[in-house]
Amino acid sequence: MTVIGITGDSFTEPYVLLSGRVGNSPGYFGERLAAARRSLVAAWDGRRKVLKIGFKNTDIIGALLLASQVFAQDTCTSKRIIVLSDMRQHTRELDIEMPSVISKRQIHAAAHNAPDLRGVQISVLGVDGSGKSCQYWLSLREFWLSLLGSTGATVNAFSPLRGIRLAP
């Protein structure tokens, strides 16, 4: 498991919040799985106390590109990404936060720079439309579903809600 923070330069200056490994064998009574979980929770508790906030830009595409590199180095069989974000990409190269509606040109152009996420299950949660119109939110959804579709990933959810049920 790797938790990546979305920053202004998510790919070129990675902000890895947590990284850990859980073995394939849960143990006879699940003790290995429970120990790995306790270890990850303890590591997260320590890390969350020193998190930095205040990035001026939001590089979600860079974070997805970084995730593709993490998956390329790992041989895990289950590849999942859970994105907790309003999904308003805002960088020098691409700003979809400021317009009142995302243009079709921006939607089509983004697909050309998509990372390789074949075989990855993606759930995008917390995509709120705060301060924006419903039309903006719909264009934001169209943008991301187009981009994520071009990565080869399967999008399981794209929602303003923050809860998710993961299939085994």
C-alpha positions as CSV (number, residue, x, y, z in Angstrom):
1,M,0.0,0.0,0.0
2,T,1.3,3.4,-0.9
3,V,-0.4,6.7,0.0
4,I,0.5,9.6,-2.3
5,G,-0.2,13.2,-1.4
6,I,-1.5,15.4,-4.2
7,T,0.7,18.5,-4.4
8,G,1.5,21.2,-7.0
9,D,4.2,18.9,-8.5
10,S,3.0,15.4,-7.6
11,F,5.2,13.6,-10.1
12,T,8.4,15.6,-10.2
13,E,8.4,16.1,-6.4
14,P,6.6,13.0,-5.0
15,Y,5.1,13.4,-1.5
16,V,4.7,9.8,-0.4
17,L,2.8,9.8,2.9
18,L,3.0,6.1,3.7
19,S,4.3,3.0,2.1
20,G,4.0,-0.5,3.5
21,R,3.7,-4.1,2.4
22,V,1.3,-6.8,3.6
23,G,2.2,-10.4,2.8
24,N,0.1,-12.8,0.9
25,S,-0.5,-15.2,3.8
26,P,-2.8,-13.9,6.5
27,G,-1.5,-16.6,9.0
28,Y,-3.4,-19.4,10.6
29,F,-5.7,-17.1,12.6
30,G,-5.1,-14.0,10.7
31,E,-2.3,-12.9,13.0
32,R,0.0,-11.8,10.2
33,L,-2.6,-9.7,8.6
34,A,-3.6,-8.2,11.9
35,A,0.1,-7.4,12.7
36,A,0.6,-5.8,9.3
37,R,-2.6,-3.7,9.8
38,R,-1.4,-2.6,13.3
39,S,2.0,-1.6,11.8
40,L,0.4,0.4,9.0
41,V,-2.0,2.2,11.4
42,A,0.8,3.1,13.8
43,A,2.9,4.4,10.9
44,W,0.0,6.5,9.6
45,D,-0.8,7.8,13.1
46,G,2.8,9.1,13.3
47,R,2.8,10.5,9.8
48,R,-0.5,12.3,9.9
49,K,0.7,14.5,12.7
50,V,3.4,16.1,10.5
51,L,1.5,16.4,7.2
52,K,2.1,19.6,5.2
53,I,-0.7,21.5,3.6
54,G,-0.8,24.7,1.7
55,F,0.2,23.7,-1.8
56,K,-0.8,26.4,-4.3
57,N,-1.5,24.0,-7.2
58,T,-3.1,20.6,-7.6
59,D,-1.4,18.1,-9.8
60,I,-3.7,15.1,-9.9
61,I,-2.4,13.8,-13.2
62,G,1.1,13.8,-11.8
63,A,-0.1,11.8,-8.9
64,L,-1.7,9.2,-11.2
65,L,1.5,9.1,-13.3
66,L,3.4,8.5,-10.0
67,A,1.0,5.7,-9.1
68,S,1.6,4.1,-12.6
69,Q,5.3,4.0,-11.7
70,V,4.6,2.4,-8.3
71,F,2.5,-0.3,-10.0
72,A,5.2,-0.8,-12.7
73,Q,7.7,-1.7,-9.9
74,D,5.4,-4.0,-8.0
75,T,4.2,-7.5,-8.8
76,C,1.0,-7.3,-6.7
77,T,-2.1,-8.9,-8.3
78,S,-4.7,-6.4,-6.9
79,K,-4.1,-2.9,-8.2
80,R,-6.4,-0.2,-6.8
81,I,-6.3,3.5,-6.6
82,I,-8.6,5.4,-4.3
83,V,-8.5,9.2,-5.0
84,L,-9.8,11.5,-2.3
85,S,-10.0,14.9,-4.1
86,D,-12.3,17.5,-5.5
87,M,-10.4,16.6,-8.8
88,R,-9.8,20.3,-9.8
89,Q,-6.5,19.9,-11.5
90,H,-4.7,23.3,-11.4
91,T,-1.2,23.5,-12.8
92,R,0.6,25.7,-15.3
93,E,0.1,23.1,-17.9
94,L,-3.5,22.4,-17.3
95,D,-6.1,24.4,-15.3
96,I,-9.6,22.9,-15.1
97,E,-10.3,24.6,-11.7
98,M,-10.9,28.2,-12.9
99,P,-13.2,27.8,-16.0
100,S,-17.0,27.7,-15.4
101,V,-17.2,24.7,-17.6
102,I,-14.4,22.4,-18.9
103,S,-14.2,22.6,-22.7
104,K,-14.4,19.6,-25.0
105,R,-10.9,20.6,-26.3
106,Q,-9.5,20.2,-22.8
107,I,-11.3,16.9,-22.4
108,H,-9.8,15.5,-25.6
109,A,-6.3,17.0,-25.1
110,A,-5.9,15.4,-21.6
111,A,-6.3,11.9,-23.0
112,H,-3.1,12.2,-24.9
113,N,-1.0,12.6,-21.7
114,A,-2.6,9.7,-19.8
115,P,-0.5,7.4,-17.7
116,D,-0.6,3.6,-18.2
117,L,-3.0,2.2,-15.6
118,R,-4.1,-1.0,-17.4
119,G,-5.6,-3.5,-14.9
120,V,-6.1,-0.9,-12.2
121,Q,-9.4,-0.3,-10.4
122,I,-10.0,3.3,-9.6
123,S,-12.5,4.9,-7.2
124,V,-12.7,8.7,-7.1
125,L,-14.4,10.1,-4.0
126,G,-15.1,13.5,-2.6
127,V,-15.5,15.2,-6.0
128,D,-17.6,18.0,-4.7
129,G,-18.9,21.0,-6.7
130,S,-18.5,23.5,-3.9
131,G,-18.7,27.0,-5.4
132,K,-19.4,25.7,-8.9
133,S,-22.5,24.9,-11.0
134,C,-23.9,21.5,-11.7
135,Q,-22.9,22.0,-15.3
136,Y,-19.2,22.4,-14.2
137,W,-19.4,19.2,-12.1
138,L,-20.8,17.3,-15.0
139,S,-18.0,18.6,-17.3
140,L,-15.4,17.8,-14.6
141,R,-16.8,14.2,-14.5
142,E,-16.7,14.0,-18.3
143,F,-13.1,15.2,-18.3
144,W,-11.9,12.6,-15.7
145,L,-13.9,9.7,-17.0
146,S,-12.4,10.4,-20.5
147,L,-8.9,10.7,-19.1
148,L,-9.1,7.7,-16.8
149,G,-10.7,5.6,-19.6
150,S,-7.8,6.4,-21.8
151,T,-5.4,5.0,-19.1
152,G,-6.8,1.5,-19.4
153,A,-8.1,1.6,-15.9
154,T,-11.6,0.6,-14.7
155,V,-13.4,3.4,-12.9
156,N,-15.6,1.9,-10.2
157,A,-16.8,5.2,-8.7
158,F,-16.8,8.9,-9.4
159,S,-18.8,10.6,-6.7
160,P,-19.1,13.6,-4.4
161,L,-19.6,11.0,-1.6
162,R,-16.6,9.8,0.4
163,G,-17.7,6.3,1.3
164,I,-16.8,3.2,-0.7
165,R,-17.2,-0.5,-0.5
166,L,-14.3,-2.5,-1.9
167,A,-14.9,-5.8,-3.5
168,P,-12.7,-8.6,-2.3
